[in-house]
Amino acid sequence: MSDVPLALPADAELATAADTAEFGARLANVLVAGDLVILDGPLGAGKTAMTKGIAAGLGVQGRVTSPTFVIAREHRPGPRPHGLPPVALVHVDAYRLGMTGQSALDELDALDLDTDLTDAVVVVEWGEGLVEKLTDGHVSVRLMRDPESDVRRVTARRIGGAPAVPLSGPDPDMRGVS
């Protein structure tokens, strides 16, 4: 896992699932409790691989798998790299939810998660156009897979508001947010 935080905005070509996870781990270095990350891309683009990398970068506990059938999985905080404060991860698959506007918040609340969404990094697969209104800002991650080469192209941008709270750690410039 890279110790180099990802500066946003960021664009990259990712040749392997390991590269996708590495990108996610670097992205985790600029995420804090209360951040909403929306992963968008077609089936097989690498959304779950990206989430596994984010989870590794956050240092959360437990194996990360797609929450397609359970809709959401919670991962408890563990030791986080760089002395950053521990944070839980809530991984949501919105593919089967008909979330729009206020009903998105209602449907997430109805999942009866033990973790308050403001106390976790929330990653939502298939969430574009559905959950943006849950916060003043979010991180948009778009993944596209070239069917011939299997290379993924990723674009990550912070849309709207700044991170929920300033990052603290050994290097105050680790925010990497533009």
C-alpha positions in Angstrom: 0.0 0.0 0.0 1.3 3.4 -1.0 2.1 6.0 1.7 1.5 8.8 -0.9 -1.9 10.4 -0.5 -3.9 11.0 -3.6 -4.4 14.6 -4.6 -7.8 15.4 -6.0 -8.7 15.7 -8.8 -7.0 12.6 -10.0 -7.0 10.6 -13.3 -5.3 7.3 -13.8 -5.1 4.2 -16.0 -5.2 1.0 -13.9 -3.9 -2.1 -15.6 -4.8 -4.6 -12.8 -7.2 -5.1 -9.9 -4.2 -4.6 -7.6 -3.6 -1.2 -9.3 -7.3 -0.4 -8.7 -7.0 -1.3 -5.0 -3.8 0.7 -4.7 -5.6 3.8 -6.1 -8.3 3.2 -3.5 -5.8 2.9 -0.7 -4.3 6.3 -1.7 -7.7 7.8 -1.9 -8.4 6.6 1.6 -5.5 8.9 2.8 -7.7 11.9 2.1 -11.0 10.6 3.4 -12.4 11.4 6.9 -15.6 10.4 8.8 -18.6 12.0 7.1 -17.2 11.6 3.6 -19.4 10.1 1.0 -17.7 8.4 -1.9 -19.8 7.6 -5.0 -18.4 4.9 -7.3 -19.8 4.8 -10.8 -19.1 2.5 -13.6 -20.4 -0.5 -15.5 -20.5 -4.0 -14.3 -16.9 -5.3 -13.9 -15.3 -1.8 -13.9 -13.7 -2.3 -10.5 -16.0 -0.7 -8.0 -15.6 -3.5 -5.4 -11.8 -3.6 -6.0 -11.7 0.1 -5.4 -13.7 -0.3 -2.2 -11.3 -3.0 -1.0 -8.4 -0.6 -1.5 -10.2 2.2 0.4 -10.9 -0.3 3.2 -7.2 -1.3 3.3 -6.2 2.4 3.4 -8.6 3.1 6.2 -7.4 0.1 8.1 -10.9 -1.2 8.8 -11.5 -4.7 10.2 -13.0 -7.6 8.3 -13.1 -8.9 4.8 -14.6 -6.6 2.2 -17.0 -8.2 -0.3 -19.7 -6.8 -2.5 -22.9 -6.0 -0.5 -25.2 -6.7 -3.4 -27.5 -9.0 -1.6 -27.3 -7.4 1.9 -27.4 -3.9 0.4 -24.9 -2.5 3.0 -22.0 -3.8 5.0 -20.3 -2.1 8.0 -16.7 -2.4 8.7 -15.4 -1.4 12.2 -12.4 0.9 12.4 -9.0 -0.5 13.0 -5.6 1.1 13.3 -5.2 3.6 10.5 -1.9 4.3 8.7 -0.1 7.7 9.2 -1.5 8.3 12.6 -4.8 9.4 11.1 -7.9 8.9 13.3 -9.7 5.5 13.0 -12.9 5.6 11.0 -15.5 3.0 10.1 -16.5 2.1 6.6 -20.1 1.7 5.4 -20.1 0.0 2.0 -23.5 0.3 0.2 -24.6 -1.3 -3.1 -27.4 1.0 -4.4 -28.1 -1.1 -7.5 -31.2 -2.7 -6.1 -32.5 0.4 -4.2 -34.7 3.0 -5.8 -33.1 5.9 -3.9 -33.8 9.5 -4.9 -33.6 12.7 -2.9 -34.9 12.4 0.7 -36.0 8.8 0.2 -32.2 8.0 -0.3 -31.6 9.0 3.3 -34.7 7.3 4.5 -33.7 4.0 2.7 -30.2 4.2 4.2 -31.6 4.9 7.6 -34.0 1.9 7.2 -31.0 -0.4 6.8 -30.6 0.0 10.6 -26.9 0.4 10.4 -25.1 0.4 13.8 -22.8 3.1 12.5 -24.0 6.7 12.3 -23.2 7.8 8.7 -21.5 11.0 9.9 -19.1 8.8 11.9 -18.0 6.7 8.9 -16.7 6.9 5.4 -19.6 5.8 3.2 -18.8 4.2 -0.1 -21.8 3.7 -2.4 -21.5 1.6 -5.6 -24.1 2.4 -8.3 -24.9 5.6 -6.4 -24.5 8.3 -9.0 -27.7 10.3 -9.5 -29.1 8.8 -6.3 -27.3 9.8 -3.2 -25.5 13.0 -3.9 -28.0 15.0 -1.8 -27.1 13.2 1.3 -24.3 15.6 1.9 -23.1 19.1 0.8 -20.2 17.4 -1.0 -18.9 14.0 -2.0 -16.1 12.3 -3.8 -17.1 11.1 -7.3 -15.1 8.2 -8.6 -15.8 7.1 -12.2 -14.4 3.8 -13.5 -14.5 2.7 -17.1 -13.0 -0.6 -18.4 -11.6 -1.0 -21.8 -13.1 -4.4 -22.9 -10.1 -5.2 -25.2 -7.2 -4.4 -22.9 -9.1 -4.7 -19.5 -7.4 -1.5 -18.5 -9.5 0.7 -16.2 -9.6 4.5 -16.5 -10.5 6.2 -13.3 -11.4 9.8 -12.6 -11.8 11.0 -9.0 -13.1 14.4 -8.1 -14.3 16.2 -4.9 -17.7 17.7 -5.7 -19.1 20.5 -3.6 -18.1 20.8 0.1 -14.7 20.2 1.6 -13.9 17.1 3.7 -16.1 16.7 6.8 -13.2 17.6 9.2 -9.6 18.6 8.6 -7.2 15.7 8.4 -4.7 15.3 11.2 -1.6 13.2 10.9 2.1 13.4 10.8 2.0 15.7 7.7 -0.6 18.5 7.7 -0.4 18.6 3.9 -1.7 15.1 3.6 -5.1 16.4 2.7 -4.2 16.3 -1.0 -7.5 18.1 -1.8 -7.6 20.8 -4.4 
